[in-house]
């Protein structure tokens, strides 16, 4: 007898896409599990087999977005051929390249967090998923301070500020809050970070 094919990955992707469509259409708070069932074309039983609640689905969806980005960034952080400054510049370019794929989702995330920020599960998840990002940025800054390339008072605080700066900029652009030239905004953010850390050359030019 031929073993039954495992379609769990395909089913989850089907559910994720349906959830994103519904969240974009109605917002996280107004979307129901029945809406997601209808959009996905699956049965209610199939949806609840994989996700017991909308919150569980949202957390899983956020994880799907965030974890591959962290893994891609770790390749840059682990590259021993790059100096700390080069890792920092490559990291900022990486954030910039990934931002467009996050624009739609950041609006959903903002609304969802506004509704569930007092929920211990969501709070714990967001803290845990952010840890690798903070660790990666801190590692780069620590390396730069050790080699004398970068100058900061607190590497941990600086890492947190840089990440929230780029998260905030991505969110503001994605929600249409800023009318300025997008490339100009990213350029300004990158220059501010690099100059603030004491990088002497930006784009091949002396500071």
N, C-alpha and C positions, 0 to 999 in steps of 0.2 A: 504493500500500500504506500503510495507516494505521500511523504510528509506534507502537511499543510504549510503553505508559505507564511512566513512571519511578515505581516503587513503593518505592524505597529508604528514603524517610522513613517510610512506613508499616511497612515490615519492621523497621527499627531500633526504632521505637516498640513494636512487638510483642515484640521481643527484650528491650527495657528492662523492660517490664512483667512479662515472664516471669522475668527475672533478679531483679527486686525481690521477686516472689512467692516464688521459691526461696530467696533470701537470708534473707527473713523467716521462712521455714518451717524451714530447716535451718542457717542461718548461712552466712557467706561461705566459710569453710574447708571445710565438709562438702559444699557444693553443687558438683556437677560440671557440665561442659558438656552431658553427656547429660541431666541433670536439666532444664537450661534448654531443650534441644531438645524434650523431652517436654512441658514446660509451654507452650512457645510454639506447638506444633503444626506447626512448620516442620521441614524436613529438616536433618540434620546439616550437609550441604553448604551450605545456605543460611545457617546460623548462622556457620560458619567463613568464609564469603565476606565477611561484615561484620566479624567479630571472630576473630582468630587464637588467642586464649587468654582464659581467665576474667579474668586481670589486665587485659588490654586492654579487655575489656568493662566491668570495674569502673571503670577510669579514665575511659572514655567516659561512663558513667552519672553519675559524680561531676561531670564537666564539664557535662552536661546540667542538673544541679541547680544548680550554682554560677554559671555564666555569666549566665543570665537575671536572677538576683538582683543580680549586680554591675551589670548594665546598667540595671535598675530604680533602683538606688541612685544611679547616675551622673546620672540626671535631677534628683534632689534636689541633688546636689553642684553641678551646673551652673546651678541656678536663681539668677540674679543678683538676683531680687527678695527673696531671703531673706538675713537676716544670718547670720553664722557660728553664733550661738547657735540661731537658728531651724533652720538646716540640721542642727545636731547633734541637736536635739530631734526633728526630722522623721526623721532617720536612726535614732534609737533606736526610734521608733514603727514604722518600717519593719522593723527587725530583729524586733521583737515580733510584727508581723503575719505575717512570713515563717516564724517559728519553727515553727508548728504543722505546716506542710507538710514540715518537715525531721525531725520527731520520729522516725518510723520509720527513716529513712535514717541518722540519726546512730548508732544502735546497730550497723547494718551497717558503717558507716564505721569505727567503733572497732575492731570485730573484724578487719576487713580490714587496717587499718593495723597491728594487733598481729601479723598474720601476715606482712606484707610490708614492715615499716618499714625493713628492711635492703636492700630492693630499690631500686637507683638510679633506675629509671624512676618508681616511685611517689614517691620522695623528691623528684625533680626536678619532677614534675607538681604535687605539693602546694605546693611553693615558688612555682611559677609562677602557679598559680591563685589564690594568696592575695595576690599582689602588687597587683592592682587594688584589693582591699579595703583594704590598708594605705595605698596611695596616696590613695584617696578620703578616708579618715579623717584622714590627715596633712594633706591639703589643707584640710579644714574647720578643724582645730585651728590650722594656720598662719594662716588668715584671721582666726580669733578672736584669736590672739595679736597679730597686726598691728593690729587695731582696738581692742585693749585689752579685748575682751569676755571672753577666757579667759586664765588664768594657769597656765602649766606650765613645767617646766624643760627637758624634751626632748619635742618634738612627735612624733618618730618612736617613741620608747619608749611614750609615752602612747597613741598610736594602736594599737600592738600590744597593750597591756594591755586597752584597751576592747574590742577585737575578741575577744580570748581570754576575757574575762569573759562576753560574751554567747554565745559558742560553748559555753563550759563550762556555762552556765546552761541553754541549750537542750538540751544533751546530758543533763544531770542530770535535767531535767524529763521529757524523752522516754524515759529509761530507768526512770522511776519511783523515782528515788533520793530525791526530795524530796516530803514529804507535805504541805507547807505550801500555802496558797492560792496558786495560780499567778499570779493578777493581783497579789497582794501581793509576790511574788518579783520580778516585772518592775518594779513600782513602786519597790521598794527598790533594785534595780540601777540604774535610771534616775536616781533621786535621788542615789545615791552618785557616779555619774559626773558629773552636772551640778554637784553641790556641790564635788566634787574639782577640777573645772576652774575653779571660781570664778564660776559662773553665779549672779547675784545674785537672780534671780527664777525660781521653779519653779512652774509651774501658776498664774502670775499673782500669786504671793505672794512677798513679800520674804523672802530667806533669813534 
